[in-house]
């Protein structure tokens, strides 16, 4: 799930804790507790895992050693090289609450295990962990929400009720939600390295996994040879308000790329104005349609309002890739919302491996939401998109009604220990996609300001999770792992966004 735009200075100014503050004393969990790796069968994932597996057993709460033990699924994928390097790559999944095991095929296809073994571990509470903090209550809400007004108070009440039902069930099962956080996640990976007897490894995190990777580097620097962060979420700055700046940067960069291509500029002029007009029109008069999901199946009811449109553009992948965004907006303005409606209908299905919303909201409510208010989100939205309706701007993209949800989720504020800058001389590769509206590309160089041995690259025309989508990024990563202080980034200079979808000009009456 994860979440920049013109306002780096603005975001630094509003952060409740200074973005360049020194790290506070480590008062959270440290590695070295009763953790052990137990070999075992691989998880029964949708795609077979080509490696050996097991579980890492760790205490749920490291500060109360008498508590229960939890189990985290681990997969070790061998290198394809006949002479692999001794230092493996360990992957940190996004979300929070995403499916790390499900990312293995993308990582293999990207060549991450070409010269080194690849280690993938599900985060505590994530898919294939025990306990698995899935929230079928929220999954059911999400499936039905495609047919609800995005930002209506009635929709928010349904979401909060679903979250409360999930929380009540998890806590009744004995889950300590306060133990499911980035500090503990980082300690789990530190324990994994020691349990596997690995002297040095290379950390690769994407999206929320970059927040985790930077936290891990700050708290557990021993044994880290290199760090790669892909689609960057700097822990010192991430907040709900921050999401509006990422949305502005990603969307505006897509529009600028269209402007730079003569055929797109001619066919779809003034995209920013078109978007503002359509957000305002749909928010005032939402459309209700019945459409077939893009993957097939029975038709479903969808509602398109201003908030729905914005969130589809922030996602800019899957059912609505960036290449079709100008065409989709033009079609909408001309009275044909079918493309956008089908993209919205894609959310009506149930994923093969649902997100672990128990981990998602435990992290967001403890680490991202505190220190800001609903008014802060609204003001950030107004700065990012002047002229849009306040009903749209009052909700952080992808995390609507989050403060209402966090009140019932009720986990302690952890920002003092988590919202902290990482300073490190470990070689770091920073990869961003210019079309990323969840974690805007500007946050890569921002994170690199306190990583003096970092190399930052921005891949034109790519959205969220860059390496699997870009052969150039794959090449840069391989070069970095081989030569951390002098990676070959020459392929980036020759890149440009691909062509946009150009639909025929409507006939004039």
Secondary structure, DSSP 4 states (H G I P E B T S, - for coil): -----S-HHHHHHH-SS-TTPPPPP--S--S-SS-EEEEEPPP--SS---EEEEEEEEES-TTSTTS-EEEEEEEEEPPSSTT--SS-EEEE--TTT--TGGGHHHHHHTTTTSSS-EEEEPPTBSTTSBSB---HHHHHHHHHHTTS-TT-HHHHHHHHHHHHHHHHHHHHTT--GGG-SHHHHHHHHHHHHHHTT-S-EEEEEETHHHHHHHHHHHH--TTEEEEEEES---TTT--TTHHHHHHHHHHHHHHHHHHHSHHHHHHS--HHHHHHHHHHHHHHS-EEEEEE-TT-SSEEEEEE-HHHHHHHHHH-STTS-GGGHHHHHHHHHTT--HHHHHHHHGGGS--SS---HHHHHHHIIIIISTT--HHHHHHHHHHHSTTS-HHHHTSBTTBTTHHHHHHHH-----HHHHS------S-EEEEEETT-SSS-THHHHHHHTT-TTEEEEEETT--SS-GGG-HHHHHHHHHHHH-TTS---HHHHT--PPPPP-PPPPPP-
